[in-house]
Every structure is written in C-alpha cells, then in structure tokens.
Amino acid sequence: MVNETTNWLLGVIALASAVQMLMLIGAAIIGYRLYRQTTEAVTDLEARHIAPLRKQVDAILVDVHRITSRVSDRTERVDDAISDTMGRVDETAERVKHSVREKVWRATGVVRGIRAIIASILTTEPAHNPAAETGRL
C-alpha cells in the first residue's frame, strides 16, 4: 500500500506540474498576444495621429526658421542703412559747422573792421606826427 500511495502522490505531482506548465504556456501566449495588440495599437496611434502632427510641426519649424532668417537679414540691412545714414549726418554736420564758422569769422572780421573805422573817425585825438615834433616838414 505504501508503494501504491507513493505512485498515486507522484501521479498527482506530475499532473500538478503538467497543469502548471500548461498555465505558464497559456500565460505566455496571452502575454504575447497582449504585447502584439499593444504594439499594433501604438503603431496605429503613431500612424494616425503622431505622424500628421509631426509633419505639421516640421512645416511650422521650417516656416519659423525661414522667417527668423528673413528677419535677421532685414535687421542687418536696416542696421547697415542706419549706420551709413548716421555717418552721412555726422559728415554733413561737420561740413555745415565749418562752413558756418568760416562765414561767422568773415562777418566778425568785417564787423570789427567797421568798428575800428568808426572808432578811428570818432576819436578826437590828433594824429601823432613825429616830423612835426622835430621841426622837419
């Protein structure tokens, strides 16, 4: 009877091991199917939603890059134009300053000359004649 009980217990253990093995195989098959379905769902989601969004974002980035480049070029051109204009304004101001200064100096000279003439006419002092003092004429 001991031998029969041992065989019977060994049979139960073998049956339990076979059931466990079948459950593990079933779990592996279910896991593989879930993995495949998840992968298909992610691929489908990517194809339907992410890919079009990525194309739109890439198009927007290209536009932004183009606009940024244009703005940079135009900013550089405006900066160059302003620098050139400021240089010309400075040069013109120098020319005007020198021209006005020269004319003012001339006018000042003329005014001083007229003033000297008026002052010499209005002075009552007789002219200094060294020949008259020595008696020679």
Summary of the structure (lengths in Angstrom):
residues: 137
radius of gyration: 55.9
end to end distance: 183.9
largest distance: 184.8
contacts: 250
relative contact order: 0.03
helix: 92%
strand: 0%
